[in-house]
C-alpha cells in the first residue's frame, strides 16, 4: 500500500499568495452638535389708539433696543385708529414718546413700559 500525502499547490518563485482582504478603516462617528439652549427673547408691545388721518403716521422715539431720541421708528398701522410696534430683547424698562409724522411730539410726560410687557395709550397732539 502506498502512502499518499496531501499536495500543496506549487507557486512560482516571487509570486505571493493573495493577501487576506483588509478591513476598511472605520470612519469616526460624527455626533450631532449639542443643541444650544433656546435664546429667550422678550417682546414688548406699544399700542396707540388714535386716528391721525390718511397719509399721516405715528413714530416712537426713546430709550430701548433700536430706539433713539433723535430719529423715530414708524409704528405699524393695524387699523384706522390703531398703531402698534413690537420691540425685542429689552432688558430694562423702555422709556418713549410718540410723534406725529416724526415731527410733532405728543403732549404730556414720557411713557414707560417694562420689558416683555405691553402698553396701550391714547396720546394727544
GUSEVEX-736675 format. One record per residue: residue in one letter; residue number from 1; x, z, y of N, C-alpha, C in turn. Coordinates in nm, 3 decimals, decimal comma. Atoms other than C-alpha are relative to their C-alpha. Example, Ala and Ser with C-alpha at 12.3 -4.5 7.8 and 13.67 -1.06 7.14 Angstrom:
  resn  resi      n.x      n.z      n.y     ca.x     ca.z     ca.y      c.x      c.z      c.y
     A     1    0,089    0,000   -0,119    1,230    0,780   -0,450    0,090    0,000    0,120
     S     2   -0,082   -0,006   -0,119    1,367    0,714   -0,106   -0,077    0,073    0,109
// end
This chain:
  resn  resi      n.x      n.z      n.y     ca.x     ca.z     ca.y      c.x      c.z      c.y
     X     1    0,082    0,000   -0,114    0,000    0,000    0,000    0,088    0,000    0,122
     X     2   -0,078    0,018   -0,119    0,129   -0,099    0,331   -0,051    0,088    0,111
     X     3    0,038   -0,088   -0,109    0,127    0,137    0,621   -0,016   -0,084    0,126
     X     4    0,021    0,076   -0,122   -0,023   -0,008    0,936    0,005    0,094    0,120
     X     5   -0,006   -0,078   -0,124    0,042    0,117    1,282   -0,073   -0,077    0,108
     X     6    0,072    0,063   -0,110   -0,156    0,051    1,592    0,099   -0,071    0,089
     X     7   -0,089    0,077   -0,086   -0,001   -0,215    1,801   -0,038    0,022    0,145
     X     8    0,023   -0,010   -0,144    0,038   -0,169    2,173    0,022   -0,138    0,057
     X     9   -0,017    0,134   -0,056   -0,004   -0,475    2,383    0,135   -0,011    0,068
     X    10   -0,131    0,023   -0,060    0,321   -0,619    2,493   -0,021   -0,053    0,141
     X    11    0,004    0,049   -0,137    0,378   -0,672    2,858    0,135   -0,056    0,032
     X    12   -0,128    0,057   -0,038    0,641   -0,879    3,014    0,071    0,097    0,090
     X    13   -0,078   -0,088   -0,084    0,919   -0,707    3,188   -0,035   -0,027    0,145
     X    14    0,030    0,015   -0,143    0,842   -0,648    3,555   -0,149    0,002    0,027
     X    15    0,144   -0,005   -0,023    0,467   -0,668    3,508   -0,045    0,144   -0,016
     X    16    0,047   -0,137    0,004    0,292   -0,344    3,575   -0,144    0,001   -0,048
     X    17    0,139   -0,017    0,043   -0,023   -0,219    3,423   -0,086    0,019    0,124
     X    18    0,085   -0,016   -0,118   -0,317   -0,231    3,661   -0,019    0,148    0,033
     X    19    0,013   -0,138   -0,046   -0,344    0,082    3,869   -0,146    0,041   -0,004
     X    20    0,136   -0,052   -0,001   -0,646    0,301    3,846   -0,054   -0,010    0,142
     X    21    0,053    0,013   -0,135   -0,881    0,249    4,139    0,016    0,132    0,076
     X    22   -0,020   -0,117   -0,085   -0,804    0,482    4,425   -0,133    0,032    0,068
     X    23    0,124   -0,040   -0,065   -1,095    0,679    4,557    0,012   -0,027    0,150
     X    24   -0,002    0,028   -0,143   -1,185    0,570    4,908    0,017    0,131    0,077
     X    25   -0,024   -0,121   -0,081   -1,066    0,812    5,173   -0,133    0,047    0,057
     X    26    0,125   -0,055   -0,050   -1,351    1,040    5,266    0,000    0,000    0,151
     X    27    0,011    0,001   -0,145   -1,469    0,985    5,620   -0,045    0,138    0,045
     X    28    0,044   -0,131   -0,048   -1,505    1,300    5,824   -0,148   -0,006    0,039
     X    29    0,142   -0,006   -0,031   -1,865    1,404    5,862   -0,015    0,039    0,146
     X    30    0,023   -0,029   -0,141   -1,976    1,392    6,222   -0,126    0,084    0,013
     X    31    0,116   -0,084   -0,024   -2,202    1,669    6,328   -0,062   -0,040    0,132
     X    32    0,070    0,029   -0,125   -2,463    1,611    6,590    0,044    0,103    0,102
     X    33   -0,041   -0,096   -0,102   -2,359    1,767    6,919   -0,106    0,109    0,016
     X    34    0,092   -0,112   -0,018   -2,509    2,105    6,981   -0,089   -0,029    0,119
     X    35    0,093    0,024   -0,110   -2,818    2,082    7,195    0,024    0,101    0,110
     X    36   -0,016   -0,088   -0,114   -2,771    2,218    7,540   -0,135    0,064    0,029
     X    37    0,128   -0,062   -0,033   -3,032    2,466    7,646   -0,068   -0,078    0,112
     X    38    0,075    0,074   -0,101   -3,305    2,301    7,849    0,019    0,067    0,136
     X    39   -0,019   -0,051   -0,134   -3,242    2,336    8,217   -0,138    0,029    0,059
     X    40    0,128   -0,039   -0,055   -3,525    2,526    8,371   -0,001   -0,034    0,148
     X    41    0,011    0,036   -0,141   -3,631    2,372    8,697   -0,126    0,064    0,057
     X    42    0,117   -0,053   -0,068   -3,865    2,525    8,945   -0,060   -0,110    0,086
     X    43    0,071    0,098   -0,081   -4,125    2,308    9,108   -0,084    0,078    0,101
     X    44    0,072   -0,064   -0,109   -4,253    2,429    9,444   -0,087   -0,105    0,067
     X    45    0,094    0,098   -0,055   -4,561    2,257    9,586   -0,051    0,047    0,136
     X    46    0,054   -0,024   -0,133   -4,661    2,235    9,951   -0,115   -0,099    0,019
     X    47    0,117    0,085   -0,023   -5,009    2,102   10,032   -0,052    0,027    0,141
     X    48    0,058   -0,012   -0,134   -5,151    2,033   10,378   -0,136   -0,068   -0,002
     X    49    0,135    0,056   -0,011   -5,525    1,983   10,426   -0,025   -0,038    0,145
     X    50    0,014    0,047   -0,138   -5,556    1,768   10,735   -0,018   -0,151   -0,001
     X    51    0,018    0,144   -0,016   -5,688    1,423   10,826    0,074   -0,041    0,127
     X    52   -0,083    0,038   -0,116   -5,423    1,268   11,051   -0,030   -0,141    0,048
     X    53    0,037    0,134   -0,043   -5,585    0,926   11,080    0,086   -0,107   -0,065
     X    54   -0,066    0,114    0,063   -5,492    0,586   10,944    0,130   -0,035    0,073
     X    55   -0,128    0,040   -0,058   -5,127    0,490   10,998    0,091    0,116    0,037
     X    56   -0,081   -0,118   -0,030   -5,002    0,846   11,052    0,043    0,067   -0,130
     X    57   -0,051   -0,070    0,119   -4,807    1,067   10,813    0,046    0,140    0,038
     X    58   -0,048   -0,137   -0,019   -4,710    1,432   10,771    0,140    0,010   -0,061
     X    59   -0,137   -0,021    0,045   -4,343    1,529   10,735    0,029    0,149   -0,010
     X    60   -0,043   -0,138    0,018   -4,171    1,850   10,626    0,145    0,011    0,042
     X    61   -0,138   -0,034   -0,034   -3,857    1,998   10,780    0,019    0,148   -0,031
     X    62   -0,023   -0,141    0,026   -3,692    2,325   10,689    0,125    0,028   -0,080
     X    63   -0,111   -0,046    0,084   -3,453    2,520   10,465   -0,046    0,001   -0,145
     X    64    0,031    0,008    0,142   -3,462    2,436   10,096    0,065   -0,125   -0,057
     X    65   -0,063    0,119    0,061   -3,339    2,174    9,846   -0,057   -0,129    0,058
     X    66    0,038    0,129   -0,056   -3,346    1,836   10,017   -0,061    0,006    0,139
     X    67    0,060   -0,013   -0,133   -3,485    1,974   10,344    0,105    0,020    0,108
     X    68   -0,088   -0,015   -0,115   -3,328    1,972   10,687   -0,089    0,027    0,122
     X    69    0,074   -0,020   -0,125   -3,437    2,089   11,033    0,017   -0,120    0,093
     X    70   -0,028    0,114   -0,086   -3,302    1,761   11,178   -0,082   -0,124   -0,032
     X    71    0,073    0,119    0,042   -3,493    1,500   10,976   -0,097    0,040   -0,109
     X    72    0,103   -0,040    0,094   -3,818    1,536   10,783   -0,011   -0,088   -0,123
     X    73    0,036    0,074    0,120   -3,928    1,433   10,436   -0,149   -0,030    0,008
     X    74    0,140    0,036   -0,008   -4,255    1,243   10,426   -0,076    0,059   -0,120
     X    75    0,085   -0,054    0,105   -4,535    1,406   10,228   -0,082   -0,115   -0,060
     X    76    0,082    0,101    0,067   -4,745    1,209    9,977   -0,146    0,018    0,040
     X    77    0,141   -0,005   -0,036   -5,097    1,122   10,083   -0,081   -0,002   -0,130
     X    78    0,076   -0,012    0,124   -5,315    1,245    9,795   -0,147   -0,034    0,021
     X    79    0,138    0,035   -0,037   -5,648    1,188    9,975   -0,003   -0,018    0,151
     X    80    0,009    0,021   -0,145   -5,777    1,112   10,326    0,043    0,122    0,079
     X    81   -0,031   -0,123   -0,074   -5,728    1,475   10,422    0,087    0,095   -0,082
     X    82   -0,084   -0,085    0,084   -5,473    1,600   10,167    0,140   -0,063   -0,015
     X    83   -0,140    0,043    0,007   -5,092    1,571   10,182    0,076    0,099   -0,088
     X    84   -0,076   -0,089    0,089   -4,855    1,710    9,916    0,146   -0,044   -0,009
     X    85   -0,141    0,028    0,030   -4,486    1,735    9,842    0,044    0,105   -0,101
     X    86   -0,057   -0,094    0,096   -4,301    1,893    9,550    0,150    0,006    0,021
     X    87   -0,143   -0,023   -0,020   -3,956    2,041    9,586    0,054    0,066   -0,126
     X    88   -0,056   -0,050    0,125   -3,743    2,100    9,276    0,122    0,087    0,025
     X    89   -0,123   -0,079    0,009   -3,474    2,355    9,196    0,023    0,098    0,115
     X    90   -0,018   -0,102   -0,104   -3,536    2,605    9,475    0,035    0,132   -0,067
     X    91   -0,039   -0,130    0,053   -3,365    2,938    9,412   -0,027    0,111    0,101
     X    92    0,031   -0,095   -0,106   -3,453    3,105    9,740   -0,132   -0,046    0,065
     X    93    0,123    0,043   -0,068   -3,775    3,104    9,945    0,026   -0,120    0,092
     X    94   -0,009    0,119   -0,084   -3,837    2,775   10,124   -0,071    0,031    0,132
     X    95    0,055   -0,020   -0,134   -3,892    2,805   10,499   -0,017   -0,139    0,059
     X    96    0,026    0,137   -0,045   -4,054    2,498   10,653   -0,102   -0,003    0,112
     X    97    0,100    0,027   -0,102   -4,266    2,349   10,925   -0,041   -0,146   -0,017
     X    98    0,051    0,136    0,013   -4,481    2,034   10,933    0,004   -0,072    0,133
     X    99   -0,002    0,084   -0,120   -4,458    1,746   11,179   -0,091   -0,120   -0,021
     X   100    0,079    0,122    0,003   -4,692    1,461   11,261    0,093   -0,116    0,034
     X   101   -0,086    0,118   -0,015   -4,502    1,132   11,219    0,146    0,037    0,026
     X   102   -0,136   -0,052   -0,017   -4,179    1,338   11,217    0,040    0,012    0,147
     X   103   -0,026   -0,013   -0,144   -4,215    1,378   11,596   -0,064    0,125    0,058
     X   104    0,076   -0,109   -0,061   -4,479    1,641   11,681   -0,010    0,118   -0,095
     X   105    0,001   -0,121    0,082   -4,436    1,996   11,546   -0,140    0,060   -0,005
     X   106    0,129   -0,070    0,008   -4,738    2,185   11,418    0,009    0,130    0,080
     X   107    0,007   -0,122   -0,081   -4,850    2,487   11,621    0,015    0,122   -0,091
     X   108   -0,011   -0,125    0,075   -4,752    2,834   11,502    0,139    0,024   -0,056
     X   109   -0,127   -0,042    0,060   -4,477    3,008   11,310    0,037   -0,087   -0,120
     X   110   -0,045    0,069    0,120   -4,269    2,868   11,026   -0,075    0,054   -0,122
     X   111    0,065   -0,040    0,124   -4,423    2,877   10,678    0,107    0,035   -0,103
     X   112   -0,093   -0,038    0,107   -4,258    3,034   10,371   -0,074   -0,007   -0,133
     X   113    0,055    0,004    0,136   -4,318    2,970   10,001    0,111    0,038   -0,098
     X   114   -0,097   -0,047    0,100   -4,145    3,133    9,703    0,036   -0,113   -0,097
     X   115   -0,038    0,102    0,098   -3,951    2,920    9,450   -0,098   -0,001   -0,117
     X   116    0,094    0,014    0,110   -4,188    2,787    9,185   -0,144    0,026    0,040
     X   117    0,135   -0,030   -0,047   -4,490    2,878    9,396   -0,064   -0,122    0,063
     X   118    0,069    0,107   -0,074   -4,740    2,671    9,587   -0,070    0,062    0,120
     X   119    0,066   -0,046   -0,122   -4,894    2,697    9,930   -0,087   -0,115    0,049
     X   120    0,091    0,098   -0,062   -5,190    2,520   10,089   -0,027    0,050    0,141
     X   121    0,016   -0,038   -0,140   -5,209    2,518   10,466   -0,089   -0,101    0,072
     X   122    0,080    0,088   -0,086   -5,431    2,370   10,736    0,062    0,005    0,140
     X   123   -0,072   -0,006   -0,128   -5,192    2,301   11,025   -0,081   -0,062    0,115
     X   124    0,057    0,062   -0,120   -5,296    2,218   11,379    0,116   -0,053    0,084
     X   125   -0,103    0,064   -0,082   -5,104    1,991   11,613   -0,042   -0,004    0,144
// end
